[in-house]
Amino acid sequence: MLREKLLQEALNLLVYGLSTVFIFLCLLIFLTIIMSKIVLSMEVTEAFKEKGLNIKRAAKAAAAEFHKKRN
C-alpha cells in the first residue's frame, strides 16, 4: 500500500513538473517570437522612413559603406 501511494505521488509530481516546464517553454517561445516581430517591424520601418530607403537599397548602401570602411 505504501509503495503504491509513493509511486502515485511520484507520477503526480512528474506530470505536474513536466507540464509546468512545457507550458513555460511554449510561452517563452511565443513571447520571444512576438517580441522579435515587434522590434523588427519598428526598427526597420523607422530607419527606412527616415532615409527613404527600401530593404534592398538599404542592404546595398550598408554593404558599400562597410566595404569603404574596410579599405
Buried (B, 14 or more C-beta within 10 A) or exposed (E): EEEEEEEEEEEEEEEEEEEEEEEEEEEEEEEEEEEEEEEEEEEEEEEBEEEEBEEEEBEEEEEEEEEEEEE
